[in-house]
Amino acid sequence: MAVDIVYEVWQELKRHITIVDRAEAADNLVNLLIDNDYDADQIRDAFKGDNDVKRALQSFLDDAEEDLDEEDEDEYNNDY
């Protein structure tokens, strides 16, 4: 499914999601897209007007970077 169609579906569905629950829903959407081989640039381009998804994507990227840093640190510690 094209990410543009996912964007349109999200726009329709988020009207039915309470504001309190939108952040979690956006997190789930971003994780689903990443799990289905969409990259961050595709998601960013398609959802550029949606603050909830942009925040969720940034959070995902920050967590991924933190995980990579921890892996690098673990490899460094295992070498010595």
C-alpha positions as CSV (number, residue, x, y, z in Angstrom):
1,M,0.0,0.0,0.0
2,A,1.3,3.4,-0.9
3,V,2.2,5.6,2.1
4,D,0.0,8.4,0.6
5,I,-3.0,6.1,1.0
6,V,-2.0,5.4,4.6
7,Y,-1.9,9.1,5.1
8,E,-5.4,9.5,3.8
9,V,-6.7,6.7,6.0
10,W,-5.0,8.2,9.0
11,Q,-6.6,11.6,8.4
12,E,-10.0,10.0,8.3
13,L,-9.5,7.8,11.3
14,K,-7.8,10.3,13.6
15,R,-11.0,12.3,13.7
16,H,-12.4,9.4,15.7
17,I,-9.5,9.1,18.0
18,T,-9.5,11.2,21.2
19,I,-6.8,13.8,21.4
20,V,-5.4,12.0,24.5
21,D,-5.0,8.8,22.5
22,R,-3.6,10.2,19.3
23,A,0.0,10.1,20.4
24,E,-0.1,6.4,21.1
25,A,-2.1,5.8,17.8
26,A,0.6,7.7,15.9
27,D,3.3,5.7,17.6
28,N,1.6,2.5,16.6
29,L,1.2,3.8,13.0
30,V,4.8,4.7,12.7
31,N,5.9,1.3,14.1
32,L,3.6,-0.4,11.6
33,L,5.0,1.5,8.7
34,I,8.6,0.9,9.7
35,D,7.8,-2.8,10.2
36,N,6.5,-2.9,6.7
37,D,9.6,-1.5,5.2
38,Y,8.7,2.2,4.8
39,D,11.7,4.4,5.6
40,A,11.7,7.5,7.6
41,D,12.0,9.8,4.6
42,Q,8.9,8.3,3.0
43,I,6.9,8.7,6.2
44,R,8.2,12.2,6.8
45,D,7.2,13.3,3.2
46,A,3.8,11.8,3.3
47,F,2.9,13.0,6.8
48,K,4.6,16.4,6.7
49,G,1.4,18.2,7.7
50,D,0.6,15.9,10.7
51,N,2.3,16.9,13.9
52,D,1.2,13.6,15.7
53,V,3.0,11.4,13.2
54,K,6.0,13.7,13.0
55,R,6.5,13.5,16.7
56,A,6.0,9.8,16.7
57,L,8.6,9.4,13.9
58,Q,11.1,11.6,15.7
59,S,10.6,9.6,18.9
60,F,11.2,6.4,16.9
61,L,14.3,7.7,15.3
62,D,15.7,9.0,18.6
63,D,15.0,5.6,20.2
64,A,16.7,3.8,17.3
65,E,19.7,6.0,17.5
66,E,19.9,5.4,21.3
67,D,19.8,1.7,20.7
68,L,22.6,1.9,18.2
69,D,24.7,3.9,20.6
70,E,24.1,1.3,23.3
71,E,25.2,-1.5,20.8
72,D,28.4,0.4,20.0
73,E,29.1,0.8,23.7
74,D,28.5,-2.9,24.3
75,E,30.9,-3.9,21.5
76,Y,33.5,-1.5,22.8
77,N,33.2,-3.0,26.3
78,N,33.4,-6.5,24.9
79,D,36.7,-5.8,23.1
80,Y,38.5,-5.1,26.4
